[in-house]
């Protein structure tokens, strides 16, 4: 069965007129079930955490990130989203309730917020490195100020901390630090192994995510092949996802993601319900 478990309603409102397009696109792609994993920056519950972690000074990245946090973020309480998702389920929509949580430093505070609400699954994603939103094209120039080995070390450390928190089911778009084509000339294998070991210890799943295929210059599915080989060796389970932010992108390149997973020997993927896992055929 086809499942797309990483996408976002956030560019519109929590109403049927907006979200119906996601379900229509899923049906056209032959997708049986979708999962919505709203970004935490949409919810007032997480506002304090962002201002604790994100650089908001008068530097190049600080000025951009201050404006980013003030631009249509923290639109509503998390409870509003949960209520809407429950209404969709009651109406019979084939949907699961997820959330994509940034790599905040105060994981105890994250735990307290998440504990108040029911989820089918929780994605943890590395969106910030030492307070810098490295995936923002508007501040891409910051990449030139850092040694790439330093970036890989920072990324790996953040994954290790995320895994150690014990709060997450899935690592979102692993190693998307390749998104702007800053590619290592060194052997990155030690970092890939550390991430795989942390995920294995935490019993977490990897997100085979096509968003980097159609939304970023790298134009490849995340995680890239070198990590996929190691993930398969460690027998890390998978989900497949489009990372759609618009209805027409729901299911984008999912067939490619399925074939990509199969090329590394995967025959099943995970389906979630109430944080419980079920292995299902990958197609």
N, C-alpha and C positions, 0 to 999 in steps of 0.2 A: 504494500500500500504506500501511496505517496503522502507525505506529511511535511508541512512547512511550519516550523516552530519558532521562527525568530522574525517578527515584523512589528510594525508600530502604527497605531491609529493617530498618533500625536499631531500630524499636520492638519487634522480636521477636528470635529467635535464628537463627543460621545452620543451620536444619534444614528439611527438606521440609514438615513439618507447618505451619510458619508461611508459607513462601514460596509454597506451592501456591496460596494464595488470590489472589496477584498474577496468576499465570498464568491462573487461572480467570476473574478479572475481565477480563483482556486478551482472552480468547477470546470472552467475552460482548459485548465492545465491537468485535469484529472486528479486533483489533490483531494483526499478524503477528509482531511482535518487540518485546520490551521491553529497556530498558537500565537497569541499576542503577548509581546514582551516589552511593555512600555518602558521607556527610559525613566530613571528616577528623577531626572531634572524636570519632569512634568509635574511633580507633586510637592506641595508645601511641606509635607512631612520630612523631606530630605534637604530642604533649603539650607539649614544650618550646617549640614555636613559639607556641602559644596563650598560655602564661605570659609570653612575651617581648612579645606584642602587645596583649593584652586588658587593659583597666584593671581592676585588682583591689585598689584601695585602699579606704579607708573612706568614700568618697563614695557618693551615692545609687546610681549605676550600678555602682560598684566592688563594693559589698556584694552586689548581685544577681548580678553576673557571677562573683564568687568562688564563690557557691553553685551557680551554673549549671555551672561547670567541675568542681565536685566531685560533681555529681549524675549518676551513671551514664554518665559520659564515659570515653573512653580504655579501652574494654572489652577490647580484644584487639589483638595485632599485626596490621598490614595483611596479612601473609602468610596469616593465617587466612581472611580474606575472599577473597583471590585463590584459595586452594585450594578453597573452597566454590563459587565461581563456575565454576572449571574442572570441578568435579564435576557441576554442573548442565549444563554444555555437553556433557559426555561422556554424560549421560543423555538428551540430545536436546532439552533445553529451549531454546526460541527466545529466547536472552538474550545480551546483550553486557555486558562488564565495563567500567564507568566509575567515576569518582570525582569528587566535587565538592570542590574545594580552596578554602579561604578566601583572602582577599587578604592573605597574610602579607607582612611587610616583607622578610624574609630569603628571597628567591627562590632563592638558591644552595642553601640548606639544603633547600628544597622539591624542587629539581631532583635532589639526591642521593637523596632518599627515593623519588621517583617512578621514578628510573632503575633501581631494584632489582626492579621488578615490571612485568609485561605488562598493558597496558590496551587496550581497543578505542577509548576516547576519554577525554579529560580535560576536565572543566568547571572553569572558574575563576569564582568568584562573589564579589561584594562583599558581605560580611556585617558588616564593621566599618568605622566611620569614626573615625579617630583613637582606636582602641581601644574604641569604643562599639558595642554590638550594636543598631543602630538599628531592627531588625525585631522586637525583643522587646516584646510588648505590656505586660509588667510594668514596663518602664522607659520607656514612651511619653512620660512627662512631660518627659524630657530634650529632646524636640523643641522645646519651648517656650523653651529657652535659646539657640537658634541661629537666626540669620537663614537663610531658605530659600535664598538665593543662596549662602551659605556652604556649605550642605549639597550643593547641586548642584556647586559647585566641588570640594569634597572627593570626592564620588562620581566625578566625571570624572577627577580626578587618580589615584584608585585604579584606575580602568579603564585609564588610560594606562600606569600602572606594571605592571599585570597583563599587558597586551598586550606591553609591551616585554620582558618576561621570556622570551617565546618558548617557553613550556611548555604552552600550552593550546590546545585545539581549539575550545572553545565558551565564550561568555560567558553565564553563567546568569542567568535572569530580569532582563534589562536594564531599568534604571530602575524597579526595584521600590521605590525611595524614595518612591513615591506611595502605598504600601500603607495608610497611616493617613489618607489624604485631605488631607495637607498639600500643596496644589497651588499652583504658582507663579502669581503675578499678573504677573510679568515674562516677557519673551520668553526661553524656555529654548533656543531654536534653536542658539545658539553652543555650548552644552554637548552637544547632540545631535550636532552635526556633528563636534565633537572626538572623541566616542566612536566614531562611525562611521568616521572617518579612522584612528583607532588600530586598530580591528578590521580594517579593510581592509589596512593595512600589515602586520599580524600574520597575515593570512590566516585569521582566525577566523570562527566561525559564531555566529549568534544563536539563543537558546533562546526559542521562542514557548511560553510557560509559563502554564498555566491555574491554577496554584496560587494566584495572587493573585485569581483569579476566585471561588474558593470558600472560601478560608482567611483572607482579610483584608477589612477594611471597604471597600476601594476597589472590590472586586467587578468587576475588569476583567482582561483577559488582559495579561500583560507580554510584550514592551514595548508601551507605549500607542501610539495611532495616530500621534501626531506623530513619534515615533522610527521607527515602521514605514515611514512615507513616505520618510524619509531613508535607512533601511536598504535599501529597494528601489531607490532612486536609486544607491546605492553597490554594488548587486548583492551584498549580503551573503547568503550561504547561510543556511539555517535548519534547525533541528530542531523537532519539536513534542513537548510533554511535559506531564504532569499534575502533576508534583512530588508524587506520592502518597507518603504516609508510612504508609498503612494499605492492606490488600489491596483493600478496597471502593472506594478512590479511584483505583486504577490505571485509566487511560483516561478519567478525569473530564474532560468537556468537550473531548475531543480532536476531535470532529467540529466543534465551534465554532472550535477553533484552526485546523483545516484551512480552513474557510470564511473565517476572518479572514485567513489568509495569502493565500488566493486573491484576496481583495478588494484586495490591494496588488500583484497581478500575479504572485504566485508560482505556479509550476506543478510545481516539484520541491522535494525536501528531501534531506538528506544521510543516508546509511546508513553506518555505520562498521564496520570490522573491522581490528584490529591497527593503529590510528591511520591507516588508509587510508580514503579517502572514495569513496563511489559516489553519484551523483545518481540518485534514484528518483522516480517520479511521486508527487505529494503525497497521492493517495488511490487 
